[in-house]
Amino acid sequence: MSMNQKITVTIITLNEEENIKACIESAWKVADEIIVVDSLSTDKTREIAENLGARVYEHRYLGDGLQKDYGVQFAKNDWILHMDADERLDDLMIEEIQGINYAETPYDAFAFPRKNYLGTRWQKVWYPDYMVRLYNKGRCRFSPIIVHTSLTTKNYKRMTGHIIHYSFKDLSDCIVRADRYSKLDAKILFENNRKVSAWDPAIHGATSFVKFFFLKKGFAYGLDGLTASLIGALRSYLKYAHVLEMRRNALLTEPEK
């Protein structure tokens, strides 16, 4: 632990009994306390977390940003490290967190590159995927959005230690969640009356594929690179296709004038 600062780790969960043990064990390597905000799990998530020394608060899911912020009010420390249940810290990240002089740092937060895994394989096409996760609670907050929120700060430093992210169990899990997340993204666009044309799904899908396969050199990583690029393209395609579907459904259900 850092000699001059104690850290609170926050984790949000919903039915994470397969992941939460390893996550908390990793978190204790830097944490003075661990706070879990659980969205009314029906498995053993809460029991496992409490047995490992975490404080668990049950709370109805508010959306990604608000849920991640909810646990901060219970933290006794100024510096917070947020982790997802399927994430772990590598040795260098632990060393860097312990070595920060929190009393004198000019930064409000710190970002770490994330290694995303599909099954047992690290998907290099999605690297470095920097995540701002270590922050001063008096200066930063998560954006109050439904999915894939981020900390609202520009005053942060990029570090080199890694968050290890076991993103997807296998290819099927990845495709199912690409559809689910794209639908949540689409809902935000739809509710904000974002203009979407019939060409947008194809344009954004193709652009995403070019980005991952060519610009981020997915072609250099063989089948893994192709798979990761196609999944990125699929999510972009579905995001805009779902908006068009929502718009059609809304028109069909709108009462006749």
Secondary structure per residue as TSV (DSSP state, phi and psi in degrees):
chain	resnum	aa	ss	phi	psi
A	1	M	-	360.0	147.9
A	2	S	-	-60.4	138.7
A	3	M	T	-70.5	-23.7
A	4	N	T	-115.6	7.8
A	5	Q	-	-157.9	132.3
A	6	K	-	-97.5	148.8
A	7	I	E	-122.9	139.7
A	8	T	E	-101.5	131.0
A	9	V	E	-101.2	130.1
A	10	T	E	-111.2	143.3
A	11	I	E	-139.5	134.0
A	12	I	E	-105.3	143.9
A	13	T	E	-140.0	154.8
A	14	L	S	-154.4	107.8
A	15	N	S	52.5	59.5
A	16	E	-	-113.0	32.7
A	17	E	T	-61.1	-24.3
A	18	E	T	-77.6	-24.1
A	19	N	T	-109.3	-29.1
A	20	I	H	-65.4	-33.0
A	21	K	H	-61.5	-52.3
A	22	A	H	-65.2	-35.0
A	23	C	H	-64.3	-48.8
A	24	I	H	-66.3	-39.8
A	25	E	H	-61.4	-37.5
A	26	S	H	-69.3	-42.4
A	27	A	H	-62.8	-36.4
A	28	W	T	-63.1	-15.7
A	29	K	T	-70.0	-16.3
A	30	V	T	-128.3	-12.9
A	31	A	-	-91.7	145.5
A	32	D	S	-91.4	-29.2
A	33	E	E	-150.3	154.1
A	34	I	E	-126.8	129.1
A	35	I	E	-117.7	123.8
A	36	V	E	-109.0	126.1
A	37	V	E	-105.1	111.3
A	38	D	E	-105.5	131.1
A	39	S	-	-88.1	54.0
A	40	L	-	60.6	52.9
A	41	S	-	-60.9	149.3
A	42	T	S	-107.1	2.6
A	43	D	S	-105.8	-153.4
A	44	K	S	-96.5	18.7
A	45	T	H	-53.0	-52.8
A	46	R	H	-62.3	-45.1
A	47	E	H	-60.8	-45.2
A	48	I	H	-63.2	-45.2
A	49	A	H	-62.5	-44.7
A	50	E	H	-66.4	-37.5
A	51	N	H	-65.4	-23.8
A	52	L	T	-94.1	7.2
A	53	G	T	95.8	3.8
A	54	A	-	-81.3	152.5
A	55	R	E	-94.2	126.7
A	56	V	E	-111.1	130.6
A	57	Y	E	-120.4	122.5
A	58	E	E	-86.2	135.8
A	59	H	-	-157.1	134.0
A	60	R	-	-56.9	140.0
A	61	Y	-	-64.3	127.2
A	62	L	-	-103.5	-5.0
A	63	G	-	111.1	158.1
A	64	D	H	-56.3	-50.0
A	65	G	H	-67.7	-51.4
A	66	L	H	-65.4	-34.6
A	67	Q	H	-68.0	-39.8
A	68	K	H	-68.7	-31.2
A	69	D	H	-76.6	-26.6
A	70	Y	H	-57.4	-42.8
A	71	G	G	-71.4	-17.3
A	72	V	G	-63.3	-32.3
A	73	Q	G	-62.5	-20.8
A	74	F	G	-94.4	-4.4
A	75	A	-	-77.6	135.0
A	76	K	S	-89.2	-11.4
A	77	N	S	-105.1	156.6
A	78	D	S	-78.4	-30.8
A	79	W	E	-100.4	130.3
A	80	I	E	-119.7	135.2
A	81	L	E	-113.5	117.5
A	82	H	E	-93.5	135.0
A	83	M	E	-129.0	147.1
A	84	D	E	-88.9	158.1
A	85	A	T	-64.4	-23.1
A	86	D	T	-97.1	21.2
A	87	E	E	-115.1	152.7
A	88	R	E	-136.3	163.1
A	89	L	E	-104.1	135.0
A	90	D	-	-84.7	170.9
A	91	D	H	-61.3	-38.3
A	92	L	H	-67.8	-38.5
A	93	M	H	-63.7	-41.3
A	94	I	H	-60.1	-45.6
A	95	E	H	-63.0	-41.8
A	96	E	H	-67.1	-41.8
A	97	I	H	-62.2	-40.3
A	98	Q	H	-71.4	-22.5
A	99	G	H	-94.3	-3.7
A	100	I	-	-73.6	135.3
A	101	N	-	-89.4	91.2
A	102	Y	T	-67.4	-28.1
A	103	A	T	-70.3	-26.8
A	104	E	T	-116.8	-4.9
A	105	T	-	-64.5	138.5
A	106	P	-	-82.6	-3.9
A	107	Y	-	-94.0	149.2
A	108	D	S	-88.8	-18.7
A	109	A	E	-160.8	168.9
A	110	F	E	-134.4	140.4
A	111	A	E	-112.1	146.2
A	112	F	E	-129.4	140.4
A	113	P	-	-68.9	148.7
A	114	R	E	-119.6	130.8
A	115	K	E	-95.1	112.3
A	116	N	E	-95.3	129.2
A	117	Y	E	-106.9	139.7
A	118	L	E	-112.5	106.0
A	119	G	T	67.3	-123.9
A	120	T	T	-98.9	5.4
A	121	R	E	-114.1	129.2
A	122	W	E	-74.8	125.2
A	123	Q	-	-90.5	96.4
A	124	K	G	-66.9	-21.2
A	125	V	G	-64.3	-31.6
A	126	W	G	-87.8	2.6
A	127	Y	-	-86.5	145.6
A	128	P	-	-92.8	-15.2
A	129	D	-	49.5	57.5
A	130	Y	-	-60.8	135.3
A	131	M	E	-125.0	124.8
A	132	V	E	-81.5	111.6
A	133	R	E	-130.1	-25.9
A	134	L	E	-101.9	120.3
A	135	Y	E	-151.6	159.4
A	136	N	E	-85.9	121.4
A	137	K	T	-66.7	-19.3
A	138	G	T	-82.3	-10.7
A	139	R	T	-119.7	-13.2
A	140	C	-	-135.2	152.1
A	141	R	-	-144.9	153.8
A	142	F	B	-75.8	145.5
A	143	S	-	-65.0	135.5
A	144	P	-	-80.2	61.8
A	145	I	-	-112.9	164.5
A	146	I	S	-68.0	-44.8
A	147	V	S	-136.7	145.2
A	148	H	S	50.5	57.6
A	149	T	-	-72.5	168.5
A	150	S	-	-144.4	160.4
A	151	L	B	-73.5	135.4
A	152	T	-	-90.0	85.8
A	153	T	-	-155.4	145.0
A	154	K	S	-107.5	-11.0
A	155	N	-	-95.1	71.7
A	156	Y	E	-134.5	161.6
A	157	K	E	-116.1	136.9
A	158	R	E	-83.6	130.6
A	159	M	-	-105.3	179.8
A	160	T	S	-112.9	-18.0
A	161	G	S	-67.7	154.2
A	162	H	-	-107.8	142.7
A	163	I	E	-86.6	124.8
A	164	I	E	-93.1	118.0
A	165	H	E	-116.1	110.2
A	166	Y	E	-85.9	76.5
A	167	S	E	-62.7	-49.1
A	168	F	E	-135.7	139.2
A	169	K	S	-65.7	-41.0
A	170	D	S	-161.4	-174.9
A	171	L	H	-64.1	-39.6
A	172	S	H	-62.1	-44.1
A	173	D	H	-60.1	-40.1
A	174	C	H	-63.5	-43.8
A	175	I	H	-68.6	-42.1
A	176	V	H	-60.8	-43.6
A	177	R	H	-75.4	-28.8
A	178	A	H	-60.4	-39.9
A	179	D	H	-68.0	-43.5
A	180	R	H	-64.3	-46.7
A	181	Y	H	-67.9	-36.9
A	182	S	H	-65.1	-33.2
A	183	K	H	-69.3	-37.6
A	184	L	H	-66.2	-42.0
A	185	D	H	-61.2	-41.0
A	186	A	H	-64.9	-36.7
A	187	K	H	-61.0	-39.3
A	188	I	H	-63.8	-44.9
A	189	L	H	-63.1	-42.9
A	190	F	H	-63.4	-45.3
A	191	E	H	-68.4	-23.1
A	192	N	T	-93.4	9.9
A	193	N	T	56.5	38.2
A	194	R	-	-66.4	131.5
A	195	K	-	-72.4	124.9
A	196	V	-	-132.6	126.2
A	197	S	-	-94.6	169.1
A	198	A	T	-65.2	-20.3
A	199	W	T	-87.5	-16.4
A	200	D	H	-58.9	-42.9
A	201	P	H	-55.9	-46.8
A	202	A	H	-67.2	-43.0
A	203	I	H	-63.5	-48.5
A	204	H	H	-69.7	-35.8
A	205	G	H	-63.1	-46.2
A	206	A	H	-65.7	-41.8
A	207	T	H	-61.4	-41.6
A	208	S	H	-63.6	-41.3
A	209	F	H	-62.9	-45.1
A	210	V	H	-59.3	-42.9
A	211	K	I	-58.4	-51.3
A	212	F	I	-77.2	-42.5
A	213	F	I	-79.3	-34.8
A	214	F	I	-105.2	-57.2
A	215	L	I	-67.0	-39.1
A	216	K	T	-95.0	9.8
A	217	K	-	61.5	41.3
A	218	G	G	-60.2	-29.1
A	219	F	G	-60.6	-22.4
A	220	A	G	-80.5	-9.0
A	221	Y	G	-110.8	21.2
A	222	G	H	63.1	-141.8
A	223	L	H	-62.7	-35.8
A	224	D	H	-60.1	-43.1
A	225	G	H	-66.0	-40.4
A	226	L	H	-65.6	-45.1
A	227	T	H	-60.9	-49.0
A	228	A	H	-62.1	-37.9
A	229	S	H	-68.6	-40.9
A	230	L	H	-66.8	-37.9
A	231	I	H	-67.0	-41.5
A	232	G	H	-60.5	-40.8
A	233	A	H	-67.2	-40.4
A	234	L	H	-61.5	-43.0
A	235	R	H	-64.2	-42.6
A	236	S	H	-64.4	-42.2
A	237	Y	H	-60.5	-49.1
A	238	L	H	-64.9	-35.2
A	239	K	H	-54.0	-48.5
A	240	Y	H	-81.9	-29.7
A	241	A	H	-65.5	-38.0
A	242	H	H	-65.4	-37.0
A	243	V	H	-61.1	-44.5
A	244	L	H	-63.5	-39.7
A	245	E	H	-65.3	-42.8
A	246	M	H	-61.2	-39.3
A	247	R	H	-66.1	-43.6
A	248	R	H	-62.1	-43.9
A	249	N	H	-63.8	-38.1
A	250	A	H	-65.4	-39.4
A	251	L	H	-66.4	-36.0
A	252	L	H	-69.8	-32.2
A	253	T	H	-93.9	-5.7
A	254	E	S	-69.8	128.6
A	255	P	-	-63.0	145.9
A	256	E	-	-66.7	139.8
A	257	K	-	-80.3	360.0
